[in-house]
């Protein structure tokens, strides 16, 4: 532990954090000064006495992780990163919330050095940290005692708002059940939210007893008591059998004579007069702004030296371990690099020319991929038997069996998505998670954040349409394909058979810059016929031609199970003298990203286009054009067998051919509906 500074110097260092935050928010005329000012003491103690980091190597694999779940208080972590020697300058602090700034309003992973997660939507960071702790337990168990990732902790600062969000409750229950003892959260218990005191909406429960009931160690400490905060962290470290919540009783906006302890300091600048009064109250110079006193800078220099010495000692231990554990070292590297074989696609395609429910075909791909990609870990929201997501023979993760590869998330879709994000932020696993597609609604916030943060996460969404049948409209996704496709940087892949399913998994396993959703059927359907010598690389472009008969008057476009339906319709049209091209577009986003020449090769200019998809299908009008035809679903589904639904909703080959013929015979200026 580094030498503890004098009380006076520690107070000056804490006030430096407070004033950097207050000055930054004031200059931006936007932001949240109250949380950083109130939480500055606990953050200072954590970062100087406990947190292991090296600013010259922000992604050191055995660093401690720091999650600011209360991301609205972003000036707290920006101030800490600057003082701790990360590549974040005073000028960066001065450009808080400005165009092109490295200090955006809420922390963004990959944008600011040292920021571990994209936080701000409350509760998400809480669950992300659980995922990081889970990843540490799993990887360390696979590597064995003495390995180079067994020593780090996951710390976080969480707020009242985080604890009110349901995702945090789901994640806390999961963490307690799995005894993630290297997870330590400091709860900024200031009893203030935007609307006023937390008692307005958060008084009917005992947070301490709630977390204790979920298997957490809970302590309470005064937010200004540095030694007390440090002792509580030590006590949390001393209990590896359960995660820890430390209730740190703070005053929001501490130091502000007119606003401390009030909701008015939560989300607005102090104002020039109150900023002046605060500096006078704390004995802080009025000028210059963004001041870091020399002795505070020197203190942090000593802290940094100590942290880097810890890292250097770790490097020696890690090198010795590698020399005596070459097999485990290779496994560690495969995790850190998320290594996939160069011939992954070819190996997944072996024997993939099959026709079955795509969830069943995906099950086979998971087994192949798990054998080829050591970092791949899976799980589902209590639906593994329906999603077919288990890695066979890999066991279920839990206390005493962290080396397993199947995570039982329970019926917690929201936390599942956010915990998977934590695994992805950590960077040592490729996580996939599964649920019914209709329940993707429950996990949409972490899916959006994965896309925003550019995380490699894979979603196995099964039971993808009304054709799951008798469960009825509550379980039949209709609008979900459209809703998922509008998320920027999310690749939604709806494969039609074994070949497309293999390519979908290959795409998801090699795509590093964002998440991939695999949308899969419950039901079987007819085999897709392709011409001899077909090149699978064309299918990997997101859209490709399956059949191109001479004299084609129309292009039929379809995805997933509707591709077989469109193939049958094309045969019926041919019998009536209407030649139809057949195009599969398993990933619309991927296809739209292709060069214009590729897209015109698949859908020629001037060709009339009809799209067939059992969903709202609104997004397809862009491809079909104003004179095109989109055969979709305008309402909800119904409880009935799948074949009955196909007939009544117009998704049989005969009904599709009938619609296309009627449309082709109508005046060209009348768009289809």
Helices and strands as residue ranges (DSSP letters): H 7-28, H 33-45, I 46-50, E 65-68, G 71-73, H 74-83, H 90-94, H 124-143, E 154-159, H 160-164, H 166-177, E 183-189, E 192-193, E 196-197, G 198-200, H 207-213, E 217-222, H 226-237, E 244-249, G 263-265, H 272-282, H 294-324, H 326-336, H 344-349, H 358-372, E 376-380, H 384-387, E 406-408, H 413-426, E 430-436, G 437-443, H 444-453, E 457-462, G 466-468, H 480-485, E 491-493, H 498-510, E 516-519, H 536-539, E 544-547, E 554-558, H 561-575, E 580-584, H 588-592, H 596-602, E 608-612, G 618-620, H 621-624, E 629-631, H 642-648, H 653-665
